[in-house]
């Protein structure tokens, strides 16, 4: 005799504050940026967004993708920082008379990869982008096609690139959300090269140029990434700031001037740090609660966090946070350690519901025939608590 276990939903409130008042959400913030997004690097939580999926011209913020592909070459070992790349007449002509940002590479010369990548990141050199693109893919057009495919691989679903520098092209488009994805991957994938973005100046060919990222000069913890500007797109910035263990990523575009970009980027970052905080709730393997077992050699089993749980929320919403363990029980044996058997649900005013899988913290074998018959008889005679 092996009847099915009684099915009931067990909900355990772990962090419920008695007499909770509705916590206030972060104050809504208006921005003069045409497109904007701010996210927490570690949790991925979106703190602010405005037209984040609207197609826009990324201007020189496109150079983040060029740098990403160069970093891939360096990391895989096919390029080295001391390698010298030729400055072709094609790449020189493409930009020398264009009026755009330049590293001022002489035609027919060679430049080290280390200098070219700094020319891209610090000086925003369009000529440096073309030299790297030609070395990477043969032509800048082929490089743009490769970069578009690679961007889609990274999750940048709405990005199409037509050159390596962001030079205006009606089909050269991305979104603020896509640029935030790219910034996050640059920081994660290339910790050995990312510090270049914090360098404030670079001298090449006896010409010193400064990093144009305004956050580096006025915001504590700022350490990258890239500015951009065209007449069509306005002034934009992909920026990041790290304070302690917490890092934020911001993308803004469509500002009217360099002054507006500098002031608005600082205002938004300070607002995000002031209004939001990260809360670490559980580490992998932390015991959340115990669950009853049906027809097992143990009466209960610990339920543990299957993933690290850290949430980002408005600071004033913290007092209203509720963490609930949800599972259908008793859980029928046999049970394998690590098997997902429930979920943890986190709710709070002003945030979307967050769910985390709960796993069995131990193996539980099924009772033998005699034990199963005995348990079933007790259940029939005295009910589930008998």
Legacy VTK file of the C-alpha trace (Angstrom):
# vtk DataFile Version 3.0
C-alpha trace
ASCII
DATASET POLYDATA
POINTS 386 float
0.000 0.000 0.000
1.591 3.288 -1.106
-1.015 6.047 -1.340
-0.010 9.429 -2.719
1.111 11.941 -0.091
-1.368 14.608 0.894
-0.734 17.731 -1.159
-0.677 21.047 0.600
1.055 24.356 0.025
3.386 25.375 2.841
4.348 29.037 3.019
6.923 30.173 5.553
7.335 33.900 6.129
10.976 34.372 7.039
11.431 38.108 7.265
7.987 39.528 7.810
7.999 42.746 9.801
5.110 43.027 12.244
2.764 45.949 11.591
4.511 46.809 8.369
3.735 50.203 6.917
3.716 50.507 3.125
7.298 51.472 2.299
7.873 54.310 -0.130
9.337 53.609 -3.511
12.345 55.544 -4.747
11.170 58.935 -5.880
10.576 58.888 -9.658
13.267 60.874 -11.434
12.977 62.871 -14.623
15.990 63.193 -16.903
16.760 65.465 -19.814
18.470 62.574 -21.602
16.573 61.312 -24.644
17.499 57.707 -23.789
18.741 56.434 -20.440
19.241 53.331 -18.319
20.925 52.722 -14.957
21.502 49.225 -13.624
23.257 47.502 -10.772
26.247 45.581 -12.130
26.003 42.611 -9.767
22.256 42.019 -9.548
21.265 43.390 -12.960
18.414 45.347 -11.361
17.214 48.306 -13.431
17.108 51.461 -11.316
16.002 53.870 -14.035
15.124 53.613 -17.680
13.804 55.988 -20.312
13.345 54.896 -23.926
15.938 52.206 -23.200
14.886 50.109 -26.226
14.555 53.004 -28.652
16.929 52.768 -31.593
19.539 55.506 -31.496
22.820 56.482 -33.093
25.553 55.442 -30.641
28.258 57.731 -32.082
31.640 57.049 -30.432
30.069 54.828 -27.794
30.288 52.270 -30.638
33.996 52.105 -29.873
33.155 49.935 -26.853
32.451 47.109 -29.297
35.711 47.723 -31.150
37.586 47.555 -27.853
35.712 44.381 -26.871
36.852 42.596 -30.024
40.441 43.773 -29.577
40.395 42.530 -25.978
39.156 39.153 -27.240
42.160 38.942 -29.556
44.505 39.811 -26.701
42.922 37.392 -24.248
43.002 34.452 -26.658
46.668 35.193 -27.397
46.424 35.835 -31.135
47.391 39.491 -30.551
49.869 40.997 -28.112
50.052 44.536 -26.801
53.483 45.015 -28.446
52.317 43.871 -31.893
52.629 46.631 -34.509
49.828 47.220 -36.988
50.123 49.125 -40.296
48.323 52.408 -40.942
46.963 51.921 -44.460
46.202 54.730 -46.860
42.574 53.568 -46.801
42.239 53.984 -43.038
44.142 57.280 -43.129
42.028 58.793 -45.914
38.813 57.593 -44.308
39.276 59.924 -41.340
42.071 62.455 -41.822
39.869 65.070 -43.508
36.617 64.046 -41.849
36.783 66.419 -38.912
36.154 63.625 -36.408
38.237 62.618 -33.392
41.730 61.424 -34.297
44.762 59.774 -32.763
46.779 61.434 -35.584
48.351 58.302 -37.032
50.743 59.036 -39.933
49.907 57.189 -43.156
52.306 54.343 -43.909
53.463 54.112 -40.309
52.950 51.349 -37.753
51.505 51.588 -34.253
51.533 49.201 -31.319
48.254 47.605 -30.285
48.725 49.081 -26.809
48.870 52.582 -28.312
45.968 51.969 -30.671
43.651 50.691 -27.943
44.464 53.766 -25.847
43.872 55.878 -28.917
40.395 54.354 -29.119
39.527 54.491 -25.413
41.144 57.740 -24.277
41.466 59.843 -27.434
38.385 58.401 -29.201
40.440 58.143 -32.371
38.444 57.145 -35.426
41.694 56.436 -37.279
42.813 54.019 -34.560
39.480 52.181 -34.911
39.998 51.717 -38.649
43.540 50.396 -38.217
42.382 47.848 -35.638
39.371 46.887 -37.758
41.493 46.232 -40.850
43.968 44.153 -38.867
41.095 42.179 -37.349
38.954 41.456 -40.407
40.738 42.738 -43.530
38.400 45.674 -44.118
36.369 47.918 -41.857
33.193 46.782 -43.614
33.956 43.128 -42.837
34.797 44.114 -39.263
31.423 45.845 -38.882
29.604 42.721 -40.053
31.576 40.586 -37.599
30.973 43.094 -34.788
27.229 43.028 -35.446
27.142 39.226 -35.231
29.232 39.273 -32.067
26.994 41.919 -30.525
23.971 39.683 -31.110
25.876 36.808 -29.464
26.304 39.004 -26.386
22.563 39.650 -26.207
22.559 43.042 -27.954
19.517 42.131 -30.010
18.853 45.581 -31.472
22.389 46.545 -32.485
23.581 46.932 -36.082
27.065 48.317 -36.733
28.295 49.704 -40.038
31.787 50.826 -39.005
34.254 50.555 -36.126
34.130 54.138 -34.876
30.493 55.205 -34.776
30.851 57.535 -37.758
27.308 58.597 -38.759
25.456 56.068 -40.874
21.654 55.761 -40.982
21.902 52.000 -40.388
24.449 52.219 -37.565
22.116 51.853 -34.573
21.821 50.443 -31.075
19.870 51.044 -27.853
20.731 52.219 -24.370
19.909 48.741 -23.040
22.248 47.075 -25.537
25.085 49.422 -24.580
24.531 48.597 -20.901
24.826 44.894 -21.757
28.107 45.558 -23.566
29.494 47.646 -20.700
28.684 44.892 -18.223
30.431 42.294 -20.399
33.515 44.499 -20.844
33.893 44.805 -17.082
33.225 41.094 -16.462
35.154 39.539 -19.335
38.298 41.681 -19.340
39.307 42.741 -15.818
42.931 42.844 -16.954
42.249 45.465 -19.663
39.312 47.390 -18.235
41.537 49.713 -16.094
42.642 51.445 -19.309
39.247 53.162 -19.257
40.227 55.026 -16.089
43.395 56.560 -17.596
42.857 60.297 -17.933
45.273 61.179 -20.736
47.411 59.684 -23.465
50.280 61.097 -25.521
50.906 59.885 -29.056
52.972 61.523 -31.797
53.771 64.299 -29.271
50.070 65.146 -29.008
48.482 64.862 -25.569
44.748 64.304 -25.376
42.553 63.853 -22.327
39.877 61.295 -21.569
36.497 62.878 -22.288
34.529 60.925 -19.681
33.275 63.637 -17.289
32.635 61.159 -14.470
36.378 60.590 -14.073
36.893 64.179 -12.978
33.973 64.768 -10.637
32.466 61.527 -9.297
33.960 59.356 -6.567
34.593 55.798 -7.754
34.210 56.507 -11.485
36.510 54.315 -13.614
35.144 54.208 -17.220
33.732 53.843 -19.978
33.089 55.996 -23.119
31.527 59.221 -24.370
29.959 59.908 -27.747
28.624 62.795 -29.786
27.159 63.498 -33.200
24.774 66.197 -34.345
22.006 63.647 -34.806
22.517 61.704 -31.579
23.471 64.530 -29.255
25.864 63.992 -26.365
25.999 60.560 -24.776
27.899 58.562 -22.187
28.305 54.975 -21.088
29.683 55.302 -17.585
30.369 53.169 -14.546
31.093 53.916 -10.906
32.255 51.527 -8.177
31.959 52.349 -4.488
32.954 49.589 -2.114
31.521 46.326 -3.413
28.783 48.016 -5.393
29.071 49.058 -9.047
26.513 50.899 -11.179
26.387 51.177 -14.972
24.706 54.114 -16.687
23.930 54.885 -20.323
22.574 58.280 -21.351
22.221 59.822 -24.783
20.633 62.797 -26.506
21.930 65.542 -24.210
22.272 69.041 -25.675
25.847 69.879 -24.678
28.988 68.602 -22.976
27.983 70.617 -19.909
24.543 68.996 -19.827
26.120 65.552 -20.190
28.551 66.166 -17.340
25.937 67.568 -14.972
23.204 65.052 -15.780
25.490 62.018 -15.555
26.712 63.079 -12.120
23.180 63.873 -10.916
21.813 60.487 -12.024
24.648 58.475 -10.514
24.420 60.229 -7.161
20.635 59.716 -7.141
21.028 55.993 -7.847
23.527 55.500 -5.023
21.461 57.561 -2.634
18.077 55.931 -3.285
18.980 52.254 -3.807
20.935 49.637 -1.909
21.897 45.975 -2.319
20.788 43.457 0.307
22.473 40.052 0.528
19.904 37.556 1.830
21.296 34.057 1.257
24.478 32.440 0.035
24.498 29.202 -1.947
23.829 26.359 0.491
22.333 28.479 3.265
19.506 26.608 5.019
16.226 28.474 4.559
13.796 26.105 6.284
13.004 22.415 6.873
10.347 20.496 4.913
8.410 17.382 5.839
9.235 14.204 3.907
6.690 11.593 2.759
7.702 7.939 3.032
11.355 8.755 3.645
13.949 7.427 6.050
14.083 10.938 7.517
11.035 12.872 8.673
12.349 16.245 7.441
14.881 17.629 5.022
16.632 21.026 4.993
15.815 23.297 2.064
18.801 25.366 0.963
19.348 28.292 -1.374
20.365 26.917 -4.759
21.750 30.304 -5.840
23.227 33.336 -4.137
20.461 35.818 -3.454
21.145 39.528 -3.450
18.449 42.029 -4.292
18.572 45.704 -5.198
15.728 47.848 -3.951
14.878 51.356 -2.800
16.268 51.835 0.697
12.869 52.894 2.018
11.326 49.642 0.751
13.605 47.477 2.917
11.317 47.502 5.942
8.470 46.089 3.859
10.459 43.227 2.357
8.932 39.779 2.763
10.796 36.534 2.041
8.639 33.441 1.655
9.595 29.794 1.147
7.059 27.999 -1.047
6.949 24.253 -1.684
4.393 21.484 -2.099
4.684 19.054 0.755
5.327 16.701 2.281
8.018 16.022 -0.328
7.913 12.428 -1.533
11.060 10.316 -1.111
13.444 9.429 -2.597
15.023 12.896 -2.697
18.436 13.693 -4.096
20.687 16.361 -2.611
20.606 19.416 -4.883
17.214 18.551 -6.384
15.065 21.683 -6.759
11.950 21.158 -4.658
10.598 24.662 -4.091
11.267 28.353 -4.433
11.980 31.431 -2.380
9.821 34.445 -3.210
10.932 37.973 -2.303
8.464 40.843 -2.422
8.725 44.469 -1.354
7.048 47.726 -2.280
8.623 49.207 -5.384
10.373 46.102 -6.743
9.395 43.293 -9.042
8.922 39.919 -7.368
12.196 37.961 -7.191
12.273 34.157 -7.101
15.133 31.846 -6.114
15.130 28.039 -6.397
15.192 26.022 -3.184
17.050 22.713 -3.272
17.161 19.643 -1.060
20.067 19.936 1.351
20.516 16.168 1.795
19.732 12.778 0.284
16.682 11.021 1.682
16.118 7.359 0.796
12.659 5.891 0.437
11.340 3.701 3.235
11.236 -0.046 2.714
7.988 -1.912 2.112
7.218 -2.440 5.831
7.928 1.197 6.623
5.756 2.440 3.768
2.844 0.192 4.872
3.204 1.387 8.480
3.275 5.042 7.451
0.289 4.627 5.133
-1.749 2.894 7.896
-0.942 5.649 10.374
-2.021 8.218 7.816
-5.312 6.385 7.205
-6.045 5.897 10.890
-4.857 9.160 12.403
-4.337 11.562 9.495
-1.183 13.385 8.383
-0.183 14.358 11.952
-0.689 10.885 13.381
LINES 1 387
386 0 1 2 3 4 5 6 7 8 9 10 11 12 13 14 15 16 17 18 19 20 21 22 23 24 25 26 27 28 29 30 31 32 33 34 35 36 37 38 39 40 41 42 43 44 45 46 47 48 49 50 51 52 53 54 55 56 57 58 59 60 61 62 63 64 65 66 67 68 69 70 71 72 73 74 75 76 77 78 79 80 81 82 83 84 85 86 87 88 89 90 91 92 93 94 95 96 97 98 99 100 101 102 103 104 105 106 107 108 109 110 111 112 113 114 115 116 117 118 119 120 121 122 123 124 125 126 127 128 129 130 131 132 133 134 135 136 137 138 139 140 141 142 143 144 145 146 147 148 149 150 151 152 153 154 155 156 157 158 159 160 161 162 163 164 165 166 167 168 169 170 171 172 173 174 175 176 177 178 179 180 181 182 183 184 185 186 187 188 189 190 191 192 193 194 195 196 197 198 199 200 201 202 203 204 205 206 207 208 209 210 211 212 213 214 215 216 217 218 219 220 221 222 223 224 225 226 227 228 229 230 231 232 233 234 235 236 237 238 239 240 241 242 243 244 245 246 247 248 249 250 251 252 253 254 255 256 257 258 259 260 261 262 263 264 265 266 267 268 269 270 271 272 273 274 275 276 277 278 279 280 281 282 283 284 285 286 287 288 289 290 291 292 293 294 295 296 297 298 299 300 301 302 303 304 305 306 307 308 309 310 311 312 313 314 315 316 317 318 319 320 321 322 323 324 325 326 327 328 329 330 331 332 333 334 335 336 337 338 339 340 341 342 343 344 345 346 347 348 349 350 351 352 353 354 355 356 357 358 359 360 361 362 363 364 365 366 367 368 369 370 371 372 373 374 375 376 377 378 379 380 381 382 383 384 385
